Amino acid sequence: MTWEFGAGLGHLNRMLPVAARLRETGHELVLAVPSPDAARQLIAAGLGLSAPPDRLPAVRVTASPHWPGPTDPAARKVPTHTLADVLKLFGYHDIERLSAMAERWDQLVGEIRPDLIVADFCPTLSLALAERLPLVCLGNGYTVPPPDRLLPPIRPWERAPPPFSRANESMLLRAINGVRARRGNRSVEFFADLFSGQRTFICTIPEFDPYAAFRDSPTLVPFNIALLAPGPPAASRTADHVFVYLPNNHPLLTATFAAISSLKLQADVYVKDPPRGLASGDRMRLHAQPLDLADILPRIRLIVHHAGLATAYAAAMAGTPQFALPLNLEHAVTARGLARLCGAATRQATVPATPDELERQIAALLVAPALHGAADQAARVLALRPRGDGVSDVVKGCAALLTSGVS
């Protein structure tokens, strides 16, 4: 079980429910992750282990190949309309880098010798495998474009990507097929095909899926998020209790913190590895570990966050009013879906804002009847939707491949 793109642990959180179920049915697990030390505690908790995972014979954690993100701040200003535009920023068009990464996957797969691979946002592994082993692909909507076709635009409001995006897609496909030719493998027709396996499971809701208009296959309700019942009506919750969840490099983090401090709100704030200058105050509690969303979300009047899919969906289920500050295109798509689903307020993080501006906006949102009513309505709508058992669907898919010996 592995992934190769992404700076956080969202991919691991999606894999762990599947890993736990596979372990319960007697399978040996190897979790290949970009940062094993950072992931071990989460893996142990997710699998219900009484000891660190490496001390148990049926669970092993090792390092996976990983594409580092672009370090040039100017990369954030480069237009990205398709997944090809995004991966070009990582250097995916460089045939030598791509070939070297495929070789690293070869070495790891040769060392582990798995019967089945479960991958999340892992196109180079798919390139290297060339269908030699059964592959199950997981992902959210963004990371699993529809196969057997040119890439659709990430922005749902665009009908087709611009010409330079198509040129980038062709460039990446040439690099991919150049590597495949070197390795004696047949070429692939579409870049999008590297993001699907013999079984593919997409975990999202239609409002957050950038490719919903182009997708023929069904999606699963996200199963890496606790299913929350609607909380009390937003207007009846503590009038000044807010929750802030932003990454430590978020451009509006400091201004948001200052705005909430100035408003003297009761606030719970989670920032992983917070920068200097952020500290708990009289009513401001800065947390070093993630909070239990099932506990905090039904109690608060407002959540301020960067529009990560898991947090957005959990808050929508709880009926919690939301103020989304999306930092990248994936988050912007989710924020747009939130605005349509539950009336969430949004503000692009790349547009500067002073603490005074954010103070006024947050103060208004705390007493906004339209926002509160829309959040309540969205929670009721989501509670009525069929939720199914996505983990069982994935595990059945894994079992079918193991039984049939598909390769």
Phi, psi and omega in degrees: 000129191198169170207165184228344177244146176118135184270338184260203183244018180299322179295319179295319179299328178286328182282329190298319177300323177291318180300317181298317180292320178295321179295321179299330182267012169098007180277145172275138186244138165238120177256110179261112188232153182299325182230084185304318183297321181288336187264342189300317182295319179294321178297315180301317180292318183293330180264359181065039184275143177270353180219161176307144188303325183289349179270357180254137187295335186261003181226129179225142177241130180219172182275142177249156169300147185213135176273113177291145180288161178298137182262346180285119179304335180294341181298331180293341182265355180283127181298134177232114181249339178224171178296333176295319177299319181294310184288336174298326178296335178275353183090022185289348177276351182278108187297327181289317177296318180296318179295318179296322179292321177298321178296322178296321177295320177305314182297316182293315179296322178294326178288317185280322182054061183283157171273338183206143176241132172247118186233150181227117180055062190222059186293328182289327174296317177299318177302314183291323183292322182049040176066025177285336182227153175299134183229124172254129179251131173250165173170170170269183182301317184300320187271358181231080176292154179300134181282174173063032179196165172296154182296131172282163177293147177288323180287116183298339182275358175260137180275331180206148179284161179288166182303323182293332177292319176296323178295319177296319179298317178296320179298315180293321180295322176298318179296317179300311182288335172295317177294317179299319179296318177302326185268000179078023180254154179291155180285162174255148185277325184230140176302323183300337184294339181288350184259005178237158178237194174296333170228136183227133183230121183254122186251097179194178171245157185305324182297334183256358185271112182295339183255019186304323183287345184248355189267132177263331184278153180286162175244161178255143171300132182308127183254005175267013181232131177301134178285114185260139171281153177304136177279187176299157176310139186304321184292343181265358181278167179310124194296335187234022183265119180234158176235130179244127176225104181223150175289158185289346178258015183289129184299334183256011183298308183297317180294322178295316179300315180295321180296315182291323176297317181295325179285349181056044180277157169282114190225137168251128186233125173243119175226117178293129182051064186298144177289163177300145180103341176265123181209155177295149177231199183301315182241002183253116180252115179266121186257138180274341181238154179302145177273157176284109184298326179296334180272314189278323190296317181291352186259345191260159180272335184201141170244134176249120185207176187265010175073036166294144188300315184298313180295318181299315182291318180298316180293324177295317178299322183281352182073029183267124176302143189232143172237106187261133178239073187295140185257331181225181185294319178302315179294325179296323177294317178296319179297321177297319177297322177296319180298321181284324185282315188222022174068018184303143172279143181226152176207125182296130182292339181281351176266117184303149177215140177275159175304323180297319179297315180292325178300313180296319183291316180295317179301320180291322181293329180296338183235029184266105182300322182295318178296316181296316180295321179293322178295317178299316182295318180298320179298320179293320179296314182294326181294334181273349181285143174300135182254333177061194179227082185299325180299316179298322178299316180293316181297321177297321177297319177298314182297322180296319180291320178294323181287321184277341182068031180301137176206000000 
